[in-house]
Amino acid sequence: MGFQMGAIIFVGMYGGIKLDEYLDIKKFPVFTLLLSLAAVFGSIYLVIKDFLKK
């Protein structure tokens, strides 16, 4: 479960960083922030959903 959370958050952060680099956003990394927060909330949702299933 911990590995799953880490992997989801890593993918969200990596995607946000690459999207900010592609769009040349250097002043404020909007997509890094948004995708990392979405990944954190998504991973927490999946963990809670998995925990309640068992």
C-alpha distances in whole Angstrom, upper triangle without the diagonal:
4,5,5,6,9,10,11,12,14,16,17,18,20,21,23,24,26,27,29,30,32,33,35,33,34,35,32,29,28,26,23,23,23,20,18,18,18,14,13,14,13,9,10,12,9,7,10,11,9,9,13,13,13
4,5,5,6,9,10,11,12,14,16,17,18,20,21,22,24,26,27,28,30,32,33,31,31,32,29,26,26,24,21,21,21,19,16,17,17,14,12,14,13,10,10,13,11,9,12,14,12,12,16,17,16
4,5,5,6,9,10,10,12,14,15,16,18,20,21,22,24,26,27,28,30,31,30,30,32,29,26,26,23,21,21,21,18,16,17,17,13,13,15,14,10,12,15,12,11,15,16,14,15,18,19,18
4,5,5,6,9,10,11,12,14,15,16,18,20,21,22,24,26,27,29,30,29,30,31,28,25,24,22,19,20,19,16,15,16,15,11,11,13,11,8,10,12,9,9,12,13,11,13,16,16,17
4,5,5,6,9,10,11,12,14,15,17,18,20,21,23,24,26,27,28,27,27,28,25,22,22,19,17,17,17,14,12,12,12,9,8,10,9,5,7,10,8,8,11,13,12,13,16,17,18
4,6,5,6,9,10,10,12,14,15,16,18,20,21,22,24,26,27,25,25,27,24,21,21,18,16,16,17,14,11,13,13,9,9,12,11,8,11,13,12,11,15,16,15,17,20,21,21
4,5,5,6,9,10,10,12,14,15,16,18,20,21,22,24,25,24,25,27,24,21,21,18,15,17,17,13,11,14,13,9,10,13,11,9,12,14,12,13,16,17,16,18,21,21,22
4,5,5,6,9,10,11,12,14,15,16,18,20,21,22,24,23,24,25,23,19,18,15,14,14,14,10,9,11,10,6,8,10,8,6,10,11,10,11,14,15,15,17,20,20,21
4,5,5,6,8,10,11,12,14,15,16,18,20,21,22,21,21,22,20,16,16,13,11,11,11,9,6,8,8,5,6,9,9,7,10,12,12,13,16,17,17,19,21,22,23
4,5,5,6,8,10,11,12,14,15,16,18,20,21,20,20,22,19,16,16,14,11,12,13,10,8,11,11,8,9,13,12,11,14,16,15,16,19,20,20,21,24,25,26
4,6,5,6,8,10,10,12,14,15,16,18,20,19,20,22,20,16,16,13,11,13,13,9,8,12,11,8,11,13,12,11,15,16,15,16,20,20,20,22,25,25,26
4,6,5,6,9,10,10,12,14,15,16,18,17,18,20,17,13,13,9,8,9,9,5,5,8,7,5,8,11,10,10,13,15,15,16,19,20,20,22,24,25,27
4,5,5,6,9,10,11,12,14,15,16,15,15,17,14,11,11,9,6,8,9,6,5,9,10,8,10,13,13,13,15,17,17,19,21,22,23,24,27,28,29
4,5,5,6,9,10,11,12,14,15,15,15,18,16,12,13,10,8,11,12,9,8,12,13,11,13,16,15,15,18,20,20,21,24,25,25,27,29,30,31
4,5,5,6,9,10,10,12,14,14,15,18,16,12,12,8,7,11,10,7,9,12,11,10,13,16,15,15,19,20,19,21,24,24,25,27,29,30,31
4,5,5,6,9,10,11,12,11,12,14,12,8,8,5,4,7,7,6,7,10,10,10,13,15,15,16,19,20,20,22,24,25,26,28,30,31,33
4,5,5,6,9,10,10,10,10,13,11,8,9,7,5,9,10,9,9,13,14,13,15,18,18,19,21,23,23,25,27,28,29,31,33,34,35
4,5,5,6,9,10,10,12,15,14,10,11,9,8,12,13,11,12,16,16,15,18,20,20,20,23,25,24,26,29,29,30,32,34,35,36
4,5,5,6,8,9,11,14,12,9,9,7,8,11,11,10,12,15,15,15,18,20,19,20,23,24,24,27,29,29,30,32,34,35,37
4,5,5,6,5,7,10,9,6,7,6,7,10,11,11,12,15,16,16,18,20,21,22,24,26,26,28,30,31,32,34,36,37,39
4,6,5,6,8,11,11,9,11,10,10,13,14,14,15,18,19,19,21,23,23,24,27,28,29,30,33,34,34,36,38,39,41
4,5,8,10,14,14,11,12,11,12,15,16,15,17,20,20,20,23,25,24,25,28,29,29,31,34,34,35,37,39,40,41
4,6,9,12,12,10,10,10,12,14,15,15,17,19,19,20,23,24,24,26,29,29,30,32,34,35,36,38,40,40,42
4,6,9,10,9,11,11,12,15,16,16,18,20,21,22,24,26,26,28,30,31,32,34,36,37,38,40,42,43,44
4,6,7,6,8,9,10,12,13,14,16,18,19,20,22,24,25,26,28,29,30,32,34,35,36,38,40,41,43
4,6,6,9,11,11,13,15,16,17,19,20,21,23,25,26,27,29,30,32,33,35,36,37,39,41,42,44
4,7,9,12,12,13,15,17,17,19,21,22,23,25,26,28,29,31,32,34,35,37,38,39,41,43,45
4,6,9,9,9,11,14,14,15,17,19,20,21,23,24,26,27,29,30,32,33,35,36,38,39,41
4,6,5,6,9,10,11,13,14,16,17,19,20,21,23,25,26,27,29,30,32,33,35,36,38
4,6,5,6,9,10,11,12,14,16,17,18,20,21,23,24,26,27,28,30,32,33,35,37
4,5,5,6,8,10,10,12,14,15,16,18,20,21,22,24,25,26,28,30,31,32,34
4,6,5,6,8,10,10,12,14,15,16,18,20,21,22,24,25,27,28,30,31,33
4,6,5,6,9,10,11,12,14,15,17,18,20,21,23,24,26,27,29,30,32
4,6,5,6,9,10,11,12,14,16,16,18,20,21,22,24,26,27,28,31
4,5,5,6,9,10,10,12,14,15,16,18,20,21,22,24,25,27,29
4,5,5,6,9,10,10,12,14,15,16,18,20,21,22,24,26,27
4,5,5,6,8,10,11,12,14,15,17,18,20,21,23,24,26
4,5,5,6,8,10,10,12,14,15,16,18,20,21,22,25
4,5,5,6,8,10,10,12,14,15,16,18,20,21,23
4,5,5,6,9,10,11,12,14,15,16,18,20,22
4,5,5,6,9,10,11,12,14,15,16,18,20
4,5,5,6,9,10,10,12,14,15,17,19
4,5,5,6,9,10,10,12,14,15,17
4,5,5,6,8,10,10,12,14,16
4,6,5,6,9,10,11,12,15
4,6,5,6,8,10,11,13
4,5,5,6,9,10,11
4,5,5,6,9,10
4,5,5,6,9
4,6,5,7
4,5,6
4,5
4
